[in-house]
Amino acid sequence: MGNDCTAATDRSGDADLGLDDSTTEALVSRLKSGELAHVGERLAQLIGENRSLRQQLVEVAGQRDEVGRQLVEVGARRDELRRQLDEVGELIESKRPDKLMHDLRNVLNELVLLRAALSEEL
């Protein structure tokens, strides 16, 4: 790895880093002398970690998209079930949606009683 750093020769980004000319010169000198060789190793490690985190972010975004699609599907299924429940309520003339199961049991009980009465007449 060369110690000559492009950023060190191009001073346009120094202000963005909050470095004045003397600090930049001192860092360039220390890099060239090898005094900060360990910084390059740590920088390479951080770059690798950054790439790994970016990949994880891409994977999480994909999972989020899949969960979003599943949520839309579940919502559509819920809407269909709600429509069916409303239709059942209308068919058995249920007045209150919260009493639908109670009203349905009553209708079924009445059906059983009617069948029993009919079978006795025959």
GUROVO-625774 format. One line per field, with one value per residue: x, y, z of N, C-alpha, C, O, CB in turn. Coordinates in nm, 4 decimals. Glycine has a CB too. Example, Ala and Ser with C-alpha at 12.3 -4.5 7.8 and 13.67 -1.06 7.14 Angstrom:
<rs>
n.x 1.3190; 1.2850 $
n.y -0.5690; -0.2250 $
n.z 0.7800; 0.7080 $
ca.x 1.2300; 1.3670 $
ca.y -0.4500; -0.1060 $
ca.z 0.7800; 0.7140 $
c.x 1.3200; 1.2900 $
c.y -0.3300; 0.0030 $
c.z 0.7800; 0.7870 $
o.x 1.4236; 1.3409 $
o.y -0.3319; 0.1138 $
o.z 0.8465; 0.8039 $
cb.x 1.1308; 1.4084 $
cb.y -0.4473; -0.0598 $
cb.z 0.9046; 0.5725 $
</rs>
This chain:
<rs>
n.x 0.0850; 0.0628; 0.1960; 0.1378; -0.1279; -0.4260; -0.6091; -0.4435; -0.2822; -0.4665; -0.5985; -0.8532; -1.0580; -0.9852; -1.0917; -1.3476; -1.2994; -1.2198; -0.9541; -0.6592; -0.3955; -0.1433; -0.1934; -0.2734; -0.0356; 0.1300; 0.0084; 0.0387; 0.3164; 0.3681; 0.2368; 0.3890; 0.6314; 0.5782; 0.5021; 0.2359; 0.1407; -0.0236; -0.2675; -0.3588; -0.4117; -0.6187; -0.8013; -0.8553; -0.9799; -1.2074; -1.3281; -1.3946; -1.5799; -1.7707; -1.8589; -1.9716; -2.1773; -2.3289; -2.4133; -2.5698; -2.7664; -2.8859; -2.9930; -3.1742; -3.3451; -3.4561; -3.5916; -3.7725; -3.9251; -4.0419; -4.1934; -4.3663; -4.5082; -4.6328; -4.7904; -4.9715; -5.1033; -5.2179; -5.3860; -5.5634; -5.6795; -5.7996; -5.9902; -6.1518; -6.2514; -6.3934; -6.5888; -6.7242; -6.8207; -6.9929; -7.1779; -7.2834; -7.4028; -7.6036; -7.7552; -7.8602; -7.9994; -7.8866; -7.8642; -7.6636; -7.3202; -7.1391; -7.2785; -7.2990; -7.2089; -7.3647; -7.6227; -7.6053; -7.5780; -7.8322; -7.9925; -7.9052; -7.9834; -8.2599; -8.2998; -8.2303; -8.4366; -8.6615; -8.6126; -8.6300; -8.8990; -9.0217; -8.9431; -9.0853; -9.3445; -9.3548 $
n.y -0.1175; 0.2139; 0.5068; 0.7576; 0.9559; 1.0243; 1.2145; 1.3624; 1.4967; 1.6397; 1.9160; 2.0130; 1.8901; 1.9207; 2.1219; 2.0326; 1.8298; 1.9643; 2.0334; 2.2219; 2.3720; 2.3166; 2.0990; 1.9105; 1.8866; 1.7790; 1.5310; 1.4124; 1.3987; 1.2216; 0.9954; 0.9387; 0.8762; 0.6361; 0.6191; 0.6183; 0.3733; 0.1750; 0.2937; 0.2713; -0.0024; -0.0226; 0.1436; -0.0057; -0.2220; -0.0947; -0.0122; -0.2598; -0.3463; -0.1508; -0.2120; -0.4623; -0.3919; -0.2330; -0.4271; -0.5843; -0.3977; -0.3768; -0.6335; -0.6286; -0.4304; -0.5620; -0.7655; -0.6071; -0.5106; -0.7495; -0.8180; -0.6025; -0.6614; -0.8988; -0.7992; -0.6425; -0.8473; -0.9889; -0.7911; -0.7678; -1.0198; -1.0080; -0.8073; -0.9412; -1.1501; -0.9971; -0.8898; -1.1258; -1.1995; -0.9858; -1.0351; -1.2832; -1.1950; -1.0314; -1.2267; -1.3849; -1.2006; -1.0518; -0.8059; -0.6780; -0.6627; -0.7545; -0.9524; -1.1577; -1.4320; -1.5381; -1.4945; -1.6564; -1.9119; -1.9281; -1.9365; -2.1782; -2.3540; -2.3214; -2.4322; -2.7006; -2.7667; -2.7304; -2.9282; -3.1534; -3.1366; -3.1625; -3.4215; -3.5701; -3.5320; -3.6691 $
n.z 0.0000; -0.0925; 0.0598; -0.0247; -0.0384; -0.2128; -0.1207; 0.0382; -0.1403; -0.2800; -0.1696; -0.1532; -0.0079; 0.2570; 0.4214; 0.4635; 0.6388; 0.8566; 0.8849; 0.9130; 0.7126; 0.8310; 0.9968; 0.8102; 0.6613; 0.8605; 0.9062; 0.6517; 0.6404; 0.8531; 0.7578; 0.5282; 0.6464; 0.7597; 1.0149; 1.0821; 0.9944; 1.0980; 1.0914; 0.8329; 0.8203; 1.0076; 0.8844; 0.6525; 0.7732; 0.8791; 0.6422; 0.5340; 0.7296; 0.6900; 0.4296; 0.4799; 0.6573; 0.4862; 0.3040; 0.4729; 0.5250; 0.2732; 0.2558; 0.4712; 0.3800; 0.1617; 0.2986; 0.4367; 0.2245; 0.1382; 0.3649; 0.3580; 0.1201; 0.2012; 0.4048; 0.2616; 0.1235; 0.3398; 0.4380; 0.2208; 0.2290; 0.4814; 0.4306; 0.2463; 0.4063; 0.5912; 0.4223; 0.3569; 0.6110; 0.6588; 0.4580; 0.5402; 0.7766; 0.6702; 0.5336; 0.7410; 0.8690; 1.0789; 1.3240; 1.4632; 1.4216; 1.6172; 1.7395; 1.5643; 1.5623; 1.7703; 1.6670; 1.4404; 1.5555; 1.6715; 1.4396; 1.3291; 1.5362; 1.5207; 1.2678; 1.3163; 1.4958; 1.3296; 1.1372; 1.2992; 1.3788; 1.1303; 1.0563; 1.2430; 1.1610; 0.9242 $
ca.x 0.0000; 0.1430; 0.1649; 0.0915; -0.2738; -0.4836; -0.6696; -0.3369; -0.2308; -0.5770; -0.6347; -0.9883; -1.1458; -0.9339; -1.1821; -1.4605; -1.2569; -1.1834; -0.8086; -0.5888; -0.2810; -0.0326; -0.2359; -0.2689; 0.1057; 0.1820; -0.0439; 0.1034; 0.4540; 0.3658; 0.1996; 0.5030; 0.7399; 0.5382; 0.4670; 0.0931; 0.1105; -0.1351; -0.3919; -0.4021; -0.4705; -0.7477; -0.8889; -0.8974; -1.0758; -1.3318; -1.3889; -1.4567; -1.6988; -1.8683; -1.9169; -2.0557; -2.2989; -2.4100; -2.4762; -2.6768; -2.8725; -2.9551; -3.0719; -3.2853; -3.4389; -3.5278; -3.6853; -3.8780; -4.0119; -4.1189; -4.2925; -4.4657; -4.5940; -4.7146; -4.8883; -5.0762; -5.1802; -5.2976; -5.4909; -5.6634; -5.7513; -5.8846; -6.1027; -6.2401; -6.3210; -6.4897; -6.6997; -6.7996; -6.8940; -7.1035; -7.2778; -7.3501; -7.4890; -7.7224; -7.8351; -7.9351; -8.0654; -7.8255; -7.8711; -7.5392; -7.2052; -7.0739; -7.3633; -7.3132; -7.1966; -7.4829; -7.7361; -7.5842; -7.6143; -7.9790; -8.0465; -7.8758; -8.0703; -8.3941; -8.2975; -8.2343; -8.5723; -8.7519; -8.5888; -8.6848; -9.0466; -9.0598; -8.9244; -9.1918; -9.4689; -9.3490 $
ca.y 0.0000; 0.3356; 0.6042; 0.8810; 0.9529; 1.1202; 1.3232; 1.4463; 1.5831; 1.7267; 1.9831; 2.0697; 1.8299; 1.9404; 2.2064; 1.9475; 1.7492; 2.0539; 2.0338; 2.3368; 2.3296; 2.2605; 1.9654; 1.8250; 1.8611; 1.6900; 1.3968; 1.3620; 1.3662; 1.1005; 0.8836; 0.9075; 0.8176; 0.5034; 0.6296; 0.5891; 0.2566; 0.1015; 0.3628; 0.2110; -0.1328; 0.0021; 0.1991; -0.1182; -0.2978; -0.0168; -0.0178; -0.3925; -0.3454; -0.0649; -0.2902; -0.5657; -0.3268; -0.1919; -0.5488; -0.6181; -0.2991; -0.4172; -0.7528; -0.5857; -0.3585; -0.6654; -0.8284; -0.5092; -0.5105; -0.8742; -0.8042; -0.5085; -0.7345; -0.9907; -0.7180; -0.6084; -0.9699; -1.0155; -0.6891; -0.8044; -1.1386; -0.9575; -0.7369; -1.0427; -1.2164; -0.8999; -0.8854; -1.2495; -1.1915; -0.8917; -1.1031; -1.3805; -1.1163; -0.9916; -1.3449; -1.4326; -1.0815; -1.0124; -0.6598; -0.6274; -0.7444; -0.8182; -1.0657; -1.2433; -1.5741; -1.5697; -1.5031; -1.7734; -2.0290; -1.9295; -1.9826; -2.3216; -2.4234; -2.3203; -2.5285; -2.8340; -2.7860; -2.7460; -3.0611; -3.2528; -3.1290; -3.2170; -3.5678; -3.6285; -3.5264; -3.7668 $
ca.z 0.0000; -0.0995; 0.1642; -0.0871; -0.0344; -0.3064; -0.0437; 0.0921; -0.2450; -0.3207; -0.0450; -0.1609; 0.0919; 0.3921; 0.4997; 0.5017; 0.7530; 0.9655; 0.8982; 0.8555; 0.6302; 0.9102; 1.0417; 0.6915; 0.6320; 0.9647; 0.8791; 0.5307; 0.6785; 0.9368; 0.6711; 0.4430; 0.7256; 0.8066; 1.1567; 1.0977; 0.9116; 1.1590; 1.0550; 0.7070; 0.8512; 1.0736; 0.7817; 0.5695; 0.8541; 0.8848; 0.5094; 0.5253; 0.8148; 0.6228; 0.3188; 0.5406; 0.7081; 0.3705; 0.2518; 0.5670; 0.5031; 0.1506; 0.2895; 0.5561; 0.2931; 0.0871; 0.3915; 0.4622; 0.1076; 0.1406; 0.4716; 0.3062; 0.0271; 0.2800; 0.4764; 0.1650; 0.1002; 0.4600; 0.4398; 0.1204; 0.2818; 0.5898; 0.3691; 0.1877; 0.5177; 0.6448; 0.3271; 0.3737; 0.7384; 0.6382; 0.3758; 0.6277; 0.8647; 0.5936; 0.5021; 0.8594; 0.9210; 1.2057; 1.3391; 1.5223; 1.3812; 1.7314; 1.7806; 1.4474; 1.5986; 1.8504; 1.5747; 1.3550; 1.6379; 1.6823; 1.3115; 1.3179; 1.6315; 1.4617; 1.1584; 1.3777; 1.5490; 1.2152; 1.0792; 1.3923; 1.3695; 0.9999; 1.0550; 1.3241; 1.0829; 0.8151 $
c.x 0.0888; 0.1006; 0.1192; -0.0589; -0.3273; -0.5412; -0.5622; -0.2834; -0.3388; -0.6337; -0.7793; -1.0814; -1.1016; -1.0292; -1.3017; -1.4269; -1.2198; -1.0333; -0.7511; -0.4650; -0.1707; -0.0678; -0.2285; -0.1237; 0.1644; 0.1345; 0.0221; 0.2467; 0.4595; 0.3268; 0.3174; 0.6159; 0.7048; 0.4949; 0.3202; 0.0498; -0.0100; -0.2710; -0.4472; -0.4688; -0.6093; -0.8491; -0.9412; -1.0016; -1.2111; -1.4042; -1.4586; -1.5840; -1.8104; -1.9368; -2.0121; -2.1871; -2.3891; -2.4825; -2.5916; -2.7949; -2.9536; -3.0448; -3.1933; -3.3898; -3.5202; -3.6306; -3.8015; -3.9769; -4.0997; -4.2271; -4.4031; -4.5619; -4.6865; -4.8236; -5.0035; -5.1651; -5.2708; -5.4125; -5.6016; -5.7457; -5.8460; -6.0086; -6.2028; -6.3188; -6.4260; -6.6128; -6.7872; -6.8806; -7.0137; -7.2161; -7.3542; -7.4465; -7.6163; -7.8141; -7.9165; -8.0040; -8.0162; -7.8219; -7.7400; -7.4229; -7.1376; -7.1540; -7.3803; -7.3075; -7.3178; -7.6045; -7.7244; -7.6181; -7.7664; -8.0416; -8.0239; -7.9622; -8.2133; -8.4038; -8.3065; -8.3746; -8.6735; -8.7354; -8.6481; -8.8370; -9.0933; -9.0482; -9.0317; -9.3227; -9.4709; -9.3557 $
c.y 0.1227; 0.4323; 0.7366; 0.8703; 1.0590; 1.2393; 1.4170; 1.5404; 1.6773; 1.7908; 2.0345; 2.0122; 1.8536; 2.0215; 2.1260; 1.8640; 1.8354; 2.0607; 2.1619; 2.2840; 2.2643; 2.1200; 1.8671; 1.7885; 1.7632; 1.5469; 1.3347; 1.3193; 1.2358; 0.9779; 0.8406; 0.8400; 0.6780; 0.5036; 0.5929; 0.4684; 0.1789; 0.1644; 0.3031; 0.0765; -0.1164; 0.0570; 0.0873; -0.2031; -0.2258; -0.0174; -0.1523; -0.4007; -0.2627; -0.1406; -0.3971; -0.5064; -0.2813; -0.3120; -0.5913; -0.5241; -0.3337; -0.5379; -0.7162; -0.5106; -0.4573; -0.7360; -0.7353; -0.5056; -0.6348; -0.8684; -0.7079; -0.5760; -0.8292; -0.9152; -0.6778; -0.7302; -1.0014; -0.9148; -0.7219; -0.9246; -1.0965; -0.8876; -0.8350; -1.1151; -1.1241; -0.8923; -1.0096; -1.2482; -1.0968; -0.9576; -1.2071; -1.3078; -1.0733; -1.1110; -1.3945; -1.3175; -1.0440; -0.8603; -0.5993; -0.7190; -0.8157; -0.9380; -1.1669; -1.3914; -1.6193; -1.5878; -1.6243; -1.9017; -2.0402; -1.9811; -2.1322; -2.4033; -2.4307; -2.4211; -2.6709; -2.8634; -2.8073; -2.8829; -3.1694; -3.2543; -3.1890; -3.3679; -3.6363; -3.6314; -3.6311; -3.9031 $
c.z 0.0000; 0.0084; 0.1062; -0.1030; -0.1282; -0.2324; 0.0101; -0.0148; -0.2962; -0.1947; -0.0452; -0.0540; 0.2347; 0.4786; 0.5466; 0.6248; 0.8736; 0.9876; 0.8386; 0.7823; 0.7128; 0.9598; 0.9257; 0.6592; 0.7342; 0.9415; 0.7575; 0.5636; 0.7583; 0.8542; 0.5853; 0.5209; 0.7751; 0.9514; 1.1811; 1.0135; 0.9672; 1.1247; 0.9259; 0.7291; 0.9142; 0.9730; 0.6914; 0.6437; 0.8584; 0.7504; 0.4897; 0.6080; 0.7503; 0.5092; 0.3730; 0.5907; 0.5942; 0.3098; 0.3427; 0.5497; 0.3783; 0.1791; 0.3738; 0.4728; 0.2098; 0.1744; 0.4214; 0.3465; 0.1046; 0.2475; 0.4279; 0.2095; 0.1023; 0.3555; 0.3855; 0.1383; 0.2190; 0.4700; 0.3402; 0.1674; 0.3940; 0.5338; 0.3089; 0.2978; 0.5799; 0.5544; 0.3418; 0.5028; 0.7266; 0.5589; 0.4580; 0.7217; 0.7952; 0.5688; 0.6216; 0.9325; 1.0610; 1.2123; 1.3892; 1.4847; 1.4987; 1.7839; 1.6676; 1.4839; 1.6798; 1.7602; 1.4835; 1.4311; 1.6515; 1.5534; 1.2960; 1.4147; 1.5782; 1.3478; 1.2125; 1.4293; 1.4361; 1.1495; 1.1684; 1.3840; 1.2366; 0.9965; 1.1388; 1.2471; 0.9731; 0.8713 $
o.x 0.1795; -0.0169; 0.0668; -0.1089; -0.2804; -0.5245; -0.5861; -0.2431; -0.3075; -0.7088; -0.8232; -1.1755; -1.1714; -1.0454; -1.3521; -1.5145; -1.1915; -0.9891; -0.7888; -0.4339; -0.1106; 0.0184; -0.1826; -0.0932; 0.2407; 0.2121; 0.0578; 0.2920; 0.5449; 0.3780; 0.3439; 0.6876; 0.7914; 0.4552; 0.2851; -0.0640; -0.0889; -0.3746; -0.5683; -0.5693; -0.7040; -0.9669; -1.0595; -1.0987; -1.3161; -1.5271; -1.5688; -1.6846; -1.9279; -2.0589; -2.1200; -2.2942; -2.5115; -2.5982; -2.6983; -2.9102; -3.0761; -3.1586; -3.3030; -3.5099; -3.6401; -3.7425; -3.9161; -4.0979; -4.2182; -4.3405; -4.5204; -4.6825; -4.8051; -4.9362; -5.1194; -5.2874; -5.3873; -5.5241; -5.7197; -5.8671; -5.9594; -6.1193; -6.3239; -6.4388; -6.5347; -6.7261; -6.9099; -6.9961; -7.1219; -7.3341; -7.4763; -7.5586; -7.7245; -7.9360; -8.0292; -8.0589; -8.0949; -7.7811; -7.7094; -7.4264; -7.0846; -7.1028; -7.4678; -7.3931; -7.3679; -7.6800; -7.8250; -7.6811; -7.8219; -8.1347; -8.1141; -8.0095; -8.2794; -8.5060; -8.3822; -8.4261; -8.7613; -8.8339; -8.7086; -8.8979; -9.1944; -9.1341; -9.0671; -9.4034; -9.5779; -9.3523 $
o.y 0.1347; 0.4391; 0.8206; 0.7834; 1.1728; 1.3532; 1.5367; 1.6525; 1.7834; 1.7269; 2.0938; 2.0802; 1.8121; 1.9922; 2.1478; 1.8315; 1.7826; 2.0908; 2.2044; 2.1652; 2.1664; 2.0322; 1.7540; 1.6722; 1.6739; 1.4524; 1.2169; 1.2141; 1.1506; 0.8685; 0.7213; 0.7560; 0.6077; 0.4002; 0.5426; 0.4623; 0.1237; 0.0980; 0.2864; 0.0446; -0.1867; 0.0215; 0.0861; -0.2499; -0.2883; -0.0226; -0.1581; -0.4553; -0.2992; -0.1340; -0.4190; -0.5632; -0.2899; -0.3014; -0.6297; -0.5662; -0.3211; -0.5439; -0.7671; -0.5268; -0.4377; -0.7631; -0.7793; -0.4985; -0.6268; -0.9095; -0.7301; -0.5521; -0.8387; -0.9634; -0.6788; -0.7179; -1.0367; -0.9513; -0.7060; -0.9294; -1.1439; -0.9069; -0.8151; -1.1384; -1.1687; -0.8888; -1.0002; -1.2908; -1.1250; -0.9385; -1.2177; -1.3537; -1.0780; -1.0994; -1.4409; -1.3340; -1.0093; -0.7942; -0.4835; -0.8389; -0.9255; -1.0163; -1.2531; -1.4686; -1.7297; -1.6840; -1.6883; -1.9913; -2.1498; -2.0616; -2.2047; -2.5110; -2.5340; -2.4883; -2.7526; -2.9732; -2.8929; -2.9458; -3.2651; -3.3614; -3.2591; -3.4356; -3.7506; -3.7225; -3.6770; -4.0009 $
o.z 0.0824; 0.0445; 0.1794; -0.1745; -0.1253; -0.2760; 0.0261; 0.0164; -0.3501; -0.1209; 0.0534; -0.0130; 0.3273; 0.5970; 0.6567; 0.7048; 0.9812; 1.0985; 0.7294; 0.7897; 0.6686; 0.9642; 0.9419; 0.6328; 0.6972; 0.9556; 0.7596; 0.5185; 0.7340; 0.8779; 0.5706; 0.4665; 0.8271; 1.0050; 1.2879; 0.9671; 0.8905; 1.1285; 0.9116; 0.6656; 0.8788; 0.9761; 0.6574; 0.5843; 0.8432; 0.7455; 0.4352; 0.5627; 0.7553; 0.4945; 0.3180; 0.5695; 0.6042; 0.2689; 0.2947; 0.5588; 0.3781; 0.1324; 0.3504; 0.4945; 0.1898; 0.1307; 0.4305; 0.3677; 0.0722; 0.2231; 0.4580; 0.2147; 0.0707; 0.3678; 0.4269; 0.1313; 0.2006; 0.5070; 0.3708; 0.1474; 0.4010; 0.5842; 0.3188; 0.2836; 0.6166; 0.6023; 0.3395; 0.5043; 0.7783; 0.5885; 0.4464; 0.7437; 0.8537; 0.5812; 0.6048; 1.0415; 1.1491; 1.1168; 1.3608; 1.5124; 1.4818; 1.8640; 1.6750; 1.4405; 1.6584; 1.7747; 1.4529; 1.3749; 1.6439; 1.5580; 1.2541; 1.3784; 1.5895; 1.3333; 1.1601; 1.4089; 1.4467; 1.1109; 1.1200; 1.3824; 1.2325; 0.9398; 1.1096; 1.2653; 0.9332; 0.7966 $
cb.x -0.0963; 0.1309; 0.2854; 0.1619; -0.3268; -0.5915; -0.7540; -0.2236; -0.1749; -0.6882; -0.5396; -1.0475; -1.1556; -0.7993; -1.2286; -1.5005; -1.1387; -1.2512; -0.7470; -0.5492; -0.2239; 0.0005; -0.3801; -0.3357; 0.1860; 0.1382; -0.1947; 0.1025; 0.5153; 0.2675; 0.0805; 0.5545; 0.7729; 0.6510; 0.4945; 0.0102; 0.2339; -0.1173; -0.3680; -0.2842; -0.3781; -0.7306; -0.8144; -0.7752; -1.0212; -1.3024; -1.2822; -1.3588; -1.6647; -1.8003; -1.8046; -1.9813; -2.2624; -2.3214; -2.3721; -2.6256; -2.8127; -2.8530; -2.9854; -3.2339; -3.3632; -3.4297; -3.6143; -3.8180; -3.9290; -4.0264; -4.2257; -4.3968; -4.5092; -4.6270; -4.8217; -5.0138; -5.0857; -5.2086; -5.4319; -5.5955; -5.6502; -5.8051; -6.0526; -6.1579; -6.2197; -6.4242; -6.6468; -6.7055; -6.8001; -7.0541; -7.2109; -7.2456; -7.4153; -7.6812; -7.7451; -7.8406; -8.2154; -7.6820; -7.9831; -7.5519; -7.1037; -7.0538; -7.5011; -7.2053; -7.0663; -7.5094; -7.7461; -7.4382; -7.5488; -8.0328; -7.9819; -7.7261; -8.0681; -8.4296; -8.1702; -8.1311; -8.6139; -8.7267; -8.4375; -8.6393; -9.0960; -8.9740; -8.7838; -9.2091; -9.4873; -9.2234 $
cb.y 0.0004; 0.4012; 0.6264; 0.9065; 0.9749; 1.0541; 1.2671; 1.3598; 1.5001; 1.6469; 2.0985; 2.0445; 1.6843; 2.0087; 2.3276; 1.8558; 1.6621; 2.0107; 1.9096; 2.4420; 2.4489; 2.3528; 1.9696; 1.8957; 1.9938; 1.7386; 1.4017; 1.4700; 1.4811; 1.1181; 0.9215; 1.0342; 0.9073; 0.4060; 0.7716; 0.7117; 0.1643; 0.0963; 0.5161; 0.1949; -0.2124; 0.1011; 0.3057; -0.2047; -0.3184; 0.1277; 0.0048; -0.4998; -0.2895; 0.0627; -0.3566; -0.6345; -0.2070; -0.1238; -0.6633; -0.6125; -0.1577; -0.4505; -0.8552; -0.4963; -0.2599; -0.7672; -0.8679; -0.3697; -0.5016; -0.9946; -0.7545; -0.3915; -0.8127; -1.0697; -0.5935; -0.5569; -1.0880; -1.0093; -0.5513; -0.8357; -1.2466; -0.8606; -0.6403; -1.1449; -1.2610; -0.7597; -0.8737; -1.3693; -1.1442; -0.7651; -1.1698; -1.4623; -0.9946; -0.9283; -1.4557; -1.5063; -1.1028; -1.0725; -0.6230; -0.6166; -0.6577; -0.7164; -1.0155; -1.2111; -1.5988; -1.4591; -1.3760; -1.7779; -2.0194; -1.7883; -1.9063; -2.3480; -2.3523; -2.1795; -2.5112; -2.8450; -2.6648; -2.6352; -3.0856; -3.2232; -2.9805; -3.1567; -3.6054; -3.5504; -3.3880; -3.7510 $
cb.z 0.1216; -0.2370; 0.2529; -0.2250; 0.1096; -0.3918; 0.0720; 0.1483; -0.3594; -0.3993; -0.0199; -0.2991; 0.0681; 0.3869; 0.4176; 0.3852; 0.7137; 1.0923; 0.8295; 0.9668; 0.5551; 1.0305; 1.0998; 0.5702; 0.6321; 1.1045; 0.8589; 0.4181; 0.7605; 1.0550; 0.5821; 0.3768; 0.8442; 0.7887; 1.2076; 1.0589; 0.9028; 1.3111; 1.0387; 0.6131; 0.9457; 1.1922; 0.6983; 0.5297; 0.9979; 0.9274; 0.3993; 0.5711; 0.9548; 0.5687; 0.2337; 0.6562; 0.7965; 0.2636; 0.2392; 0.7116; 0.4903; 0.0380; 0.3643; 0.6718; 0.2008; 0.0301; 0.5216; 0.4851; -0.0200; 0.1654; 0.6025; 0.2374; -0.0743; 0.3782; 0.5346; 0.0327; 0.0735; 0.5875; 0.4087; -0.0145; 0.3342; 0.6798; 0.2612; 0.1041; 0.6254; 0.6587; 0.1825; 0.3723; 0.8519; 0.5652; 0.2545; 0.7095; 0.9156; 0.4595; 0.4525; 0.9565; 0.9234; 1.2207; 1.4345; 1.6770; 1.3104; 1.8431; 1.8263; 1.3463; 1.6789; 1.9546; 1.4908; 1.3042; 1.7787; 1.7144; 1.1939; 1.3455; 1.7687; 1.4107; 1.0740; 1.4931; 1.6348; 1.1121; 1.0591; 1.5373; 1.3825; 0.8906; 1.1079; 1.4545; 1.0220; 0.7312 $
</rs>
